[in-house]
Amino acid sequence: MAIGLLCGLAYAAIGWFWVAKPLEVDAGAISQIEEVGGVVARTELRYTEADSVIVTEYLIVDRRLADEGAAVGDVSRALESRNWKVMTQLSYPGLQMRSGQWPDHLLTLETPDGTNLSLNDKLGQAVRQAQAVARHPDALVVLSVRRTDT
């Protein structure tokens, strides 16, 4: 009986070490992104991938510009002044950026039309909340940032 108890405790200890650990977005990265201003809504999504819990933070920004391309460009220039670099152009007007300060983080800038709102109820709700107060609801910028060191 004692051997069975010891085996059970050993398996529990091994299981504890192998539990999926969340890959949280660095709070400093979020703070720096928030400094661009205009954040009107925020949410997060968590999912499991390769024994890790991936956390994606979403910030919805209203730059009060009528043109979605101009809004994304304005946010990207503000981030570039904080040492974020454009890595990839996505479908217009989206793009992806990285920072040397947080090299294991990927930042994506899109408009509400470019995001998969139907796949994430929380994001859809946050975008609708932001659109309700935005001057130009279709020109909001959805910023998503996640860790990529899985």
Backbone hydrogen bonds in HBPLUS format (Angstrom, degrees):
<---DONOR---> <-ACCEPTOR-->    atom                        ^
c    i                          cat <-CA-CA->   ^        H-A-AA   ^      H-
h    n   atom  resd res      DA  || num        DHA   H-A  angle D-A-AA Bond
n    s   type  num  typ     dist DA aas  dist angle  dist       angle   num
A0005-LEU N   A0001-MET O   3.01 MM   4  6.30 154.6  2.08 147.9 154.6     1
A0006-LEU N   A0002-ALA O   2.92 MM   4  6.16 159.7  1.96 148.0 153.4     2
A0007-CYS N   A0003-ILE O   2.86 MM   4  6.08 158.8  1.90 150.5 156.6     3
A0008-GLY N   A0004-GLY O   2.94 MM   4  6.11 156.2  2.00 144.1 150.7     4
A0009-LEU N   A0005-LEU O   2.94 MM   4  6.21 157.0  1.99 149.2 155.2     5
A0010-ALA N   A0006-LEU O   2.90 MM   4  6.10 154.4  1.96 147.4 154.7     6
A0011-TYR N   A0007-CYS O   2.92 MM   4  6.18 161.5  1.95 152.5 156.7     7
A0012-ALA N   A0008-GLY O   2.96 MM   4  6.15 153.0  2.04 143.4 151.3     8
A0013-ALA N   A0009-LEU O   2.91 MM   4  6.12 155.6  1.97 147.3 153.6     9
A0014-ILE N   A0010-ALA O   2.97 MM   4  6.22 160.9  2.01 150.7 155.7    10
A0015-GLY N   A0011-TYR O   2.90 MM   4  6.04 160.1  1.94 146.3 152.2    11
A0016-TRP N   A0012-ALA O   2.92 MM   4  6.12 146.6  2.03 143.3 152.2    12
A0017-PHE N   A0013-ALA O   3.23 MM   4  6.56 151.5  2.32 146.3 152.0    13
A0018-TRP N   A0014-ILE O   3.22 MM   4  6.47 136.5  2.42 142.2 153.9    14
A0018-TRP N   A0015-GLY O   3.18 MM   3  5.11 130.8  2.44  93.9 107.0    15
A0053-VAL N   A0021-LYS O   3.11 MM  32  5.85 166.5  2.13 120.1 124.3    16
A0023-LEU N   A0053-VAL O   2.67 MM  30  5.87 166.8  1.68 164.7 163.0    17
A0029-ALA N   A0026-ASP O   3.04 MM   3  5.35 124.6  2.36 104.0 117.4    18
A0030-ILE N   A0026-ASP O   3.19 MM   4  6.62 160.4  2.23 154.0 159.0    19
A0031-SER N   A0027-ALA O   2.91 MM   4  6.09 161.7  1.94 147.9 153.3    20
A0032-GLN N   A0028-GLY O   2.95 MM   4  6.12 156.7  2.01 144.1 150.0    21
A0033-ILE N   A0029-ALA O   2.96 MM   4  6.20 155.9  2.02 149.2 155.9    22
A0034-GLU N   A0030-ILE O   2.86 MM   4  6.10 156.4  1.92 152.8 159.6    23
A0035-GLU N   A0031-SER O   3.15 MM   4  6.39 131.9  2.40 137.8 149.6    24
A0035-GLU N   A0032-GLN O   3.21 MM   3  5.16 133.9  2.44  92.7 105.0    25
A0036-VAL N   A0033-ILE O   3.21 MM   3  5.89 164.6  2.23 116.2 120.4    26
A0037-GLY N   A0034-GLU O   3.02 MM   3  5.74 160.8  2.06 119.9 125.7    27
A0062-ASP N   A0038-GLY O   2.79 MM  24  5.03 162.0  1.82 137.8 140.1    28
A0040-VAL N   A0060-ILE O   2.79 MM  20  5.86 161.4  1.82 164.5 170.3    29
A0060-ILE N   A0041-ALA O   2.90 MM  19  5.16 175.5  1.90 144.8 145.5    30
A0043-THR N   A0058-TYR O   3.01 MM  15  5.22 154.7  2.07 140.1 146.1    31
A0058-TYR N   A0043-THR O   2.77 MM  15  5.22 170.4  1.78 162.4 159.0    32
A0045-LEU N   A0056-THR O   2.89 MM  11  5.21 151.1  1.98 145.9 155.3    33
A0056-THR N   A0045-LEU O   2.85 MM  11  5.21 167.7  1.87 158.1 162.3    34
A0047-TYR N   A0054-ILE O   3.07 MM   7  5.37 151.4  2.15 142.3 151.2    35
A0054-ILE N   A0047-TYR O   2.66 MM   7  5.37 152.4  1.73 177.6 172.3    36
A0049-GLU N   A0052-SER O   2.78 MM   3  5.34 161.7  1.81 159.3 165.5    37
A0052-SER N   A0049-GLU O   2.96 MM   3  5.34 142.1  2.10 112.0 123.3    38
A0057-GLU N   A0145-VAL O   2.94 MM  88  5.35 161.8  1.97 161.0 157.5    39
A0145-VAL N   A0057-GLU O   2.91 MM  88  5.35 156.8  1.96 151.5 159.3    40
A0059-LEU N   A0143-LEU O   2.83 MM  84  5.13 158.9  1.87 149.9 157.2    41
A0143-LEU N   A0059-LEU O   2.82 MM  84  5.13 175.2  1.82 161.5 161.1    42
A0061-VAL N   A0141-VAL O   2.81 MM  80  5.11 170.6  1.82 153.9 156.0    43
A0141-VAL N   A0061-VAL O   2.92 MM  80  5.11 165.1  1.94 150.3 155.0    44
A0071-ALA N   A0067-ASP O   2.96 MM   4  6.24 151.4  2.05 149.3 158.0    45
A0072-VAL N   A0068-GLU O   3.00 MM   4  6.25 164.7  2.02 151.6 154.4    46
A0073-GLY N   A0069-GLY O   2.91 MM   4  6.04 161.3  1.94 146.5 152.6    47
A0074-ASP N   A0070-ALA O   2.83 MM   4  5.95 152.3  1.91 144.3 151.7    48
A0075-VAL N   A0071-ALA O   3.05 MM   4  6.30 162.2  2.08 150.7 154.6    49
A0076-SER N   A0072-VAL O   2.90 MM   4  6.09 162.8  1.93 152.5 157.8    50
A0077-ARG N   A0073-GLY O   2.95 MM   4  6.10 157.6  2.00 147.4 153.0    51
A0078-ALA N   A0074-ASP O   3.09 MM   4  6.30 155.7  2.15 143.5 150.1    52
A0079-LEU N   A0075-VAL O   2.95 MM   4  6.24 151.9  2.03 148.7 156.5    53
A0080-GLU N   A0076-SER O   2.79 MM   4  6.02 151.0  1.88 147.1 155.9    54
A0081-SER N   A0077-ARG O   3.07 MM   4  6.32 143.0  2.22 142.8 151.3    55
A0082-ARG N   A0079-LEU O   2.83 MM   3  5.04 149.3  1.93 104.6 115.0    56
A0084-TRP N   A0079-LEU O   3.12 MM   5  5.42 158.9  2.17 132.3 132.6    57
A0083-ASN N   A0080-GLU O   3.05 MM   3  4.96 148.1  2.15 112.7 109.9    58
A0085-LYS N   A0098-ARG O   2.69 MM  13  5.40 166.1  1.70 160.7 162.6    59
A0098-ARG N   A0085-LYS O   2.94 MM  13  5.40 149.0  2.04 145.0 153.5    60
A0087-MET N   A0096-GLN O   2.74 MM   9  5.59 172.4  1.74 149.3 152.0    61
A0088-THR N   A0096-GLN O   3.37 MM   8  5.13 161.0  2.41 128.1 131.5    62
A0096-GLN N   A0088-THR O   2.82 MM   8  5.13 153.5  1.89 151.5 156.5    63
A0090-LEU N   A0094-GLY O   2.86 MM   4  4.77 162.0  1.89 122.1 123.2    64
A0094-GLY N   A0091-SER O   2.73 MM   3  5.56 147.3  1.83 146.6 141.3    65
A0095-LEU N   A0109-LEU O   3.02 MM  14  5.40 149.7  2.11 144.2 152.7    66
A0109-LEU N   A0095-LEU O   2.83 MM  14  5.40 169.8  1.84 165.3 168.3    67
A0097-MET N   A0107-LEU O   2.69 MM  10  5.06 158.2  1.73 152.0 159.6    68
A0107-LEU N   A0097-MET O   3.00 MM  10  5.06 172.1  2.01 158.0 156.2    69
A0102-TRP N   A0099-SER O   3.15 MM   3  5.24 133.3  2.38  98.8 110.3    70
A0105-HIS N   A0102-TRP O   3.09 MM   3  5.61 146.2  2.21 128.0 126.4    71
A0148-THR N   A0104-ASP O   2.65 MM  44  5.22 154.3  1.72 148.1 150.0    72
A0106-LEU N   A0146-ARG O   2.86 MM  40  5.55 159.7  1.91 160.3 166.0    73
A0146-ARG N   A0106-LEU O   3.10 MM  40  5.55 150.7  2.19 141.9 150.2    74
A0108-THR N   A0144-SER O   2.78 MM  36  5.18 163.9  1.80 154.7 160.3    75
A0144-SER N   A0108-THR O   2.89 MM  36  5.18 157.5  1.94 146.0 153.6    76
A0110-GLU N   A0142-VAL O   2.98 MM  32  5.15 150.6  2.06 137.1 146.6    77
A0142-VAL N   A0110-GLU O   2.62 MM  32  5.15 164.4  1.64 154.2 158.4    78
A0114-GLY N   A0111-THR O   2.88 MM   3  5.27 135.6  2.08 111.6 124.1    79
A0115-THR N   A0112-PRO O   3.40 MM   3  5.45 156.3  2.46 101.3 107.9    80
A0119-LEU N   A0116-ASN O   3.00 MM   3  5.50 148.7  2.10 112.2 121.4    81
A0120-ASN N   A0117-LEU O   3.22 MM   3  5.41 155.1  2.28 105.6 112.9    82
A0124-GLY N   A0120-ASN O   2.97 MM   4  6.24 166.9  1.99 156.6 160.7    83
A0125-GLN N   A0121-ASP O   2.88 MM   4  6.07 156.9  1.94 149.7 155.8    84
A0126-ALA N   A0122-LYS O   2.99 MM   4  6.20 156.0  2.04 143.1 149.6    85
A0127-VAL N   A0123-LEU O   2.86 MM   4  6.12 159.7  1.91 157.1 162.3    86
A0128-ARG N   A0124-GLY O   2.96 MM   4  6.16 163.5  1.99 148.3 153.0    87
A0129-GLN N   A0125-GLN O   2.93 MM   4  6.12 153.8  2.00 146.2 153.7    88
A0130-ALA N   A0126-ALA O   2.95 MM   4  6.19 154.8  2.01 144.4 151.2    89
A0131-GLN N   A0127-VAL O   2.77 MM   4  6.01 158.9  1.81 155.5 161.7    90
A0132-ALA N   A0128-ARG O   3.03 MM   4  6.17 140.4  2.20 140.2 149.5    91
A0133-VAL N   A0130-ALA O   3.15 MM   3  5.54 144.3  2.28 106.5 115.7    92
A0134-ALA N   A0130-ALA O   2.99 MM   4  6.01 122.1  2.33 143.3 159.7    93
A0139-ALA N   A0136-HIS O   2.94 MM   3  5.54 160.7  1.98 123.6 130.1    94
